[in-house]
């Protein structure tokens, strides 16, 4: 996800990911009523039931971000990450991007949260996902064009990065699901606008293969996962399709990692 920004609308063949698949084609293969990993014990979770971000679990600093661990213009990101971009209330975490010139060279502020590889800035209790874990995010995606949310893993150099999803908000019907180690996965094309409701996006990362789910339905398979890595959630501002608004938000209901006991 972060080493190769995908320009929306280009064929995924350009980055070695399988071609777009329609909802009907996936429905034919979606036998399960839910992801098996949902039933496993919880190794990590944030239900966002407080009144501020839990800094024992999350940091906004990441060594995936080349500019002081808070920005990365080289990855087609326009935003600088700030704590002020994150608000927690009513059982949700809201990440808000604003065009407010938060730092020299950056017109936008927005949010990234990570469980590790945080450049000596926490979190107090770092967490790493491991092969076989099931990662699940329940969220409401932004409607406005120009934003690039994702949930992904990072081990410090990106050598085993897994993208639970990437979403480019100029196309509200597509998700990009990618194992970056071997460029396996798929591009999901929904029948309806994905921003119209809450969705649960899941990914079982190995050990033998990666499997992606949307709202309990299997979408596709990918390659194996090895090693470990921090878990990240972000709302990047996409340089290739700059927003025409000055503010936009996404909401997170929860982030969970289940691990087989």
N, C-alpha and C positions, 0 to 999 in steps of 0.2 A: 504494500500500500504506500509506504512512505518513500521507498527508493524509486518507484515508478508511478508517478501520478497518471491516472488513466483519463484521457480526454473523452468526455461523454460523447457518444455517437460514433466513435471510431470502432471498427471491428475488433473484437477481443483477440482475433487471430494475430493482431499486431503485437500482443504481449504474450502470446502462447497459451491463452486461456481458451477453453472450448467456446463454441459459438453460442449465441443467444438461444434460449429454449423457451417455449411458450408455456403458459400456465397449464394448458390442457395436456401437453406432453408430460409435464411433471406430475400432474394428477394421476395419469395412468400408472406411474411408478410409485406413487406415494401410498404405500400399503399401511404404514403405521399410523396410529392415531396420536402418537406423541413420540418424543425423543426418549430412548431408553434411559439416558443419563439423568433425566429429570427426577428419577426415583432414587438416585444415589444420595448419600450424605452430602451436606454442604461443607465444602472446604473454605469457601470465601463467599460473603454476601454483603451487599449494602442495599437496604430497603428504602433508604432516604426518608426516614421517618422523623428526622430531627429538624433543627432550625438553622443548621449550618453544616458545611461539608465536614465530614469526619476526617481530620488530619492524621489520625492513627492508621487510616486505611489508604489515604490518597495524598498525592502531591501534584502540583501543577508543573513541576520541573521534570524534564526527561532528557536523557542523553541522546535520544533520537532527534532532538531539535538542536541544530548546529549553532544557533545564535543565542549564547548564554543560557541554553537549555529551555528557552521560552519562545523561540521563533525559528522559522526555517523558510526563508524566501526561496532558497534553492530547490525546495520541494513544492513550488507553486502555491505556497501559503502566504496570505496577506495579513494574517493575524498575529498579535502578540498575546501570550497567555497570561491571564490575570485571575486572582482570586475573586475580584469583583464581578467576573463574568459568570460566577457560579452562585446560585441561590437555592436554598432548600426549604420547602414549605408544603404543607398539605400532602405529605407522602411522596413528593416528587423532587427530583433535582432538575433544575432548569439551567441550561447553558445558553447564554445570550451573547450574540455577536453584535458589537456596536462600532460604528464608524466614528471614533472619538480620539484618534491620534494618541494612543497610550504610550508610545515609545518612539524614539527617533528612527525614521525609516519605515514605520508601520502606521498605516491609517486605521487599522481595525484592531480591536481587542476581541478575544473569544476565549474558549476554555478547552483545556486538555487535563484529564486526570489519569494518574498512573499509580500502580501499586509497587513500583520499584524502578531501579535504574534512574534515580531522581537527582543525580549530581550532588549528593551529600545534603539534600534538602528534604529528607524524610522519604516516605511516610514513617511514622513511629514504628509500625509493624509491617515490614515489607512482605509481599506475597508474590509467589511465582506459580504460574500454571505449569502442569506437567503432562507428559504423554498419557492419553486416555481420559483426561478431564473433559467435562461437558460445560461449555460457556454459554450463558444465556443472558440476553439483554431485552428488557421490555421497554419500549420507547414510542414516542410520537415524533416523527420526522418533520423538519422544517418545510414549509410550503414555498417560501421565497427562493428565487433563483440565486445561484452564486455560492452555495454552501456545500460542504463536503464532510458530513459526519461519518464516523466509523468506530467499530470496536475491534481491537487487534492485540497481538502479542509482540513483545520486543525483548530481546535478550542482550542488548548492548551493541550488537553489530548487524542485526537484521538477518542473520544467517538461517534462522528457522521461523521467520515471521509467518503468522497466520492471520488472515482477515476474516473475522466472523461476518462482517459485511462492510462494504463501502457504498455510499449513496451520494450521488451528485444531484442537487435539487433542481437543476434545469430539466431533468427527466424524472417525474414523480412516479414512474412505474418500474424503475429498474433498480436492482441490487447487484453488486459485484461481489462474488464470494470466491476468495482466492487463497490457496496455499502458495506463498511466495517462494518456497524452496524449490518447487518443480513447476510452478505456474499452472497447477491443476486447479480445478474448480469449475464454476459456471457463471454465466450472466443470467439472472432471473428477470423475465419480463412478465409483469403482472397484468391482469385484465383491467384493473382499476387503479386509480391514484392511491399510492401507498401512504400519502400524508393525511388521508381522511379519517384515520382511526389509529388506535394503539395496535402495535404489532410486537410479537415476541420472535426474536431472531436467535437461533441457537447453532452451536457448532461443537461437535465432538472431535477432539484433536488427537487422533491416533489411539493406540500406538501403531496400528497397522495401516490405518487410512483415516482420512478426515471426512466427516459427514455434516452437511448443512441442513438446517430446518427453518421453516417459516411457519409460525403459528401451529407448531406440532406436526407439520407435513414435511417429509423428506424432500429436499430439492435436488441434491447431487452429491457425488463422492469426489474425493481428491486424495492426494498422496499422504504419506505418513508424517508424523511429527515426532521429533526427538529433542532431547535437551529440556530446557525450561525457559521461562520468560515472564516479564511483568505483563500485567493486563492494563490496557489503555482504552479510554473512551474519549472522543474529541468531537469538536465541531469546527473544522477548518473553514477558512474563507478562501475560495478557489480562484487563483489568479487568472486562469484561462477563461473563466466566465465571471467577471467581477459583478457583485451585486449591484442592482439599481436602487435598492432600499438602503436605509441607514441603520437598520436594526432587524434582527431575526432571532428566533429561539427554537430550541428543541427541548423535549422533556424526557426524563428517564424515570420510570417507575421502580425498577430495580436492576441490579447487576448481580448475577450469581455464578459461582463455579461449583459444580458437583464432582465428587471424586468417589469412585467405587470403593466400598469398604473391604 
